[in-house]
Amino acid sequence: VRVDPGVGRGHHEHVRTAGAHSKFGIPLFELEEFAKYIDVAGARIVGLHAHTGSGIFNPCNWEQVGNCLAGLLELFPHASYADLGGGLGIPEKPGESPLDMSELDAAIGRVKQQAPQLQLWLEPGRFIVAGAGALVTCVTQTKGKGGIRYVGVGTGMNSLLRPALYGAYHEIVNLSRLAEPASEVVSIVGPVCETGDRLGSDRLLPKTREGDVLLIANTGAYGYVMSSRYNLREPAAEVVI
């Protein structure tokens, strides 16, 4: 059963998957009534699940979720596992610190001490595969307008939707000018007919020119799988090396 622990977390409101604003899970205050329906139906709840959001760096999140689920064993005594969800954050911006895995291990260990009969599951998902992929594209044009310097590239939200959908940050590197100093602040935009087709805003890059090759990092998760032929533009091909 998916439980709403009451608090959502994450890097954007669209990825916070708990709390009153979220469509997911049964609220805690409704679980007693839910348990009665389960008994009447002759069913057994064998697993408990909660997921608060994505892009989380505080290990206490999973400890709090685990404690919440462990506290439901009186209502659901046949539960043998608790899925604490995913959302393990990965560093995206320069200077960001990674999730402290030793602290996460300790936090989950404390939950296990409280409820030793439960198997504890995590959904590492993007944490594992995001760094395994990169989006590579060419600069098609550059222009200045209203004090903003735009770098247009050959693909956009049709290949990588995350920045347009929920303001996700992806590091962008000019592979053609790695030896040159970063000297101008630009916005990197795609060819789709929406102002929101923007892969990155206010990025400090070397002076970028038409034909340069840019790399957009950490696209191994929720990249190609969320792509489309919107505007009849083919998304970037996926090549496995």
N, C-alpha and C positions, 0 to 999 in steps of 0.2 A: 504494500500500500504506500502511495506517495503522500507524505506528510508535509504540510507547510509549517516550518518552525517559527514563522512570524516575522523574520528579518531577512531581507535580501541584500546581497553584496555584489560588487563587481564594478568594472570600469565604465559602465554606461547603463542607463535605466533599461535599455532594451535587453540586457543580459542578466538583469537581477531577477531571479526566478523564485523568489519567496516574498512573503509580505502581502498586505492587502491589495496592492496594485497588481499583483501577479495572478495569472490564471491557473497556476499549478498547485496541486496538492489539496489535501483536506486540512482545514484549520484545526488547531489543537482543541479548541473548545467544542468541535463537532465529533471528536473521535469516540467519545463514550456512546453517543447515539449510533455512530457507524458500527461499533463493536456489537451492539444489540442486533442490527440487521445481519451482520455476519453470522451470529449465533442462530438466528431464525433460519437462515439459508443453509445451515449445516456446513459452512465453509470454514477454512482455517487460513489465517494470515501467517505465512511462513517467512516473510521478509518485510523489512521496514526501509523506507527510502526517503531521503530529502536531498535537495540540491539548491543552494542559495544563490548561485550566480557564477560568473566567469571572470577571470583576471584577478584572482584574490591572492594576496601575499601574506596574510596574517594566518599562521597555523592555528590560532585559537578558533578560527571559523569552524574547522572540522571537529575540534574537540567539543565545541558547543553543540554542533549538530549531533555528534555521537552521544553526548549526554542526554540530549532531548529524546533521541530514539530509544536509548537504553531505559529511559524513564517510562516508556510505554509498554514494557514487558508485562506489567500486571494486567493491562488490557488485552495484550496479544501474547499469551504465554507460549504459543507454538512457534513464535518467530525464532529462526535460527541464524539469520544474518541481518546486518544493517548496512545499507549502502549509503555512505556519507556524501555521495555526489562527487562532482569534479570541480572544475574551475581553477585549477592550480595555475597561478600566474607565471608568466615568463617575462624576463626583462625585454622591453621594447625600445625605450628611450635611452640615450647615452647617460651613463651614471646610475641607472637603476640597479638596485641590488636584487639578486635572485632570491627566490623562496628558500628559506632555511630548512633544508630537508631533515636535519637532525632535530630541530624543534618540532617539525611536523611529526616525525617518528615518535618523539616523546609525548606529544599531544594525543596521538592515536593510542599509544601505550597506556595512557591514563584512562582512556575510555575502556580499553580492554580489561583493565583491572576492575573497573566498576561493573562490567558485564562480561565475564569470562566465557559465558556460554554462547556469545554471539560471534559469528564470523564478521569481520569488518572489511568492507569493500570500499575502494576508491575508483573514480573514473578519470584517469590521468589524461586521456584524449589528446587535446592540443598541446599539453605540456610535453608529450613525447615526440610528436611529429611536426610541430610548427616550424622548427628550425631546419627540418630536412628539405624544405622547399623554398625556392626563390622565384620571383617573377622578373623576367628580363624583357626589356622593351627599348625601342629606339626613340630618340627625340625627333619629332617631325617638324617642330617650329618653336620659336621663342618670340615673345612680344612683351612690351610694356604697356600698361593701361592703368590710369588712375593711381599711380604710385605703386602698383603691384607688378612684379615681374613674373610672367607666366612661362612655364616650360611645358609645351604640349608633347604628349607621347602617343605611341601607336596603339595603346590599349588603355582600358580604364575600368569602370565599374562593371563592364561586361566580363572581365577576367578576375577582378578582385573587388568584391562588393563591400567588404568590411569597413573601409574608411567612409563610404557614403552612407552605409546603413546605420552604423553606430559610432562614427568618429574614431575608429580604431587607428592607432598609430603604428606605422611600419617604417622602419629605417630605410632610407633611400640613399644609394651610393652611385656616383658617376664613375663607372668602370673605365671610361675612356680617359679620365683625368685624375687617376689616383695619386699621381705625383704632384699635382697642382694644389695650391692652397685654396681653401674654401673662402670665397670672396663676395658672394652675393646671396641675398635672401630671395627665394623663389617659391612659387606654388606650382606643384606638378599636377597637371590636369590631363584627362583623357579626351577621346573624340566623341563621346556620347552627347546627345543634345540636351543635357541637363547641367545646370550650374553645380549641382552636387557631385558631378563626376570629377572628383578630386582625390588623388592618391596621397597627397601630402601638402600641407600649408606651411608657409614661413620656414622653409628648410634652407639651411646654410650649405651651399654647394660651390664647387669651383665654377668659374664662368662657363656656362653650358651652352653648347652649340648644336645646331641641327646635325643629325647623324650620330651623336654620342649615344652610348649604350648605358642605360640605367638599370640598376638592380634594386628591386623592392624585396626586403628581407622578411623572413618568418611567414611565408605563405604556404607552408606544407599542410596546414589545417584550415578548413573553411576558406579555401582559395578556389581551386579548380571545381570542387564539388558544388560551390555556390555560383559558378559562372553561368552565363547564358548567351543567347544570340540576340540580345536586346539591341534595337536599332539595326538589325540585320548585320551586326558586326560579330565576326567569329571570335570567340575567346581564345586566349593564348593556348597553344597546344601543350600537353603535359608530356614531358620527357623524363623517363626514369633512368638514372645513371648508376 
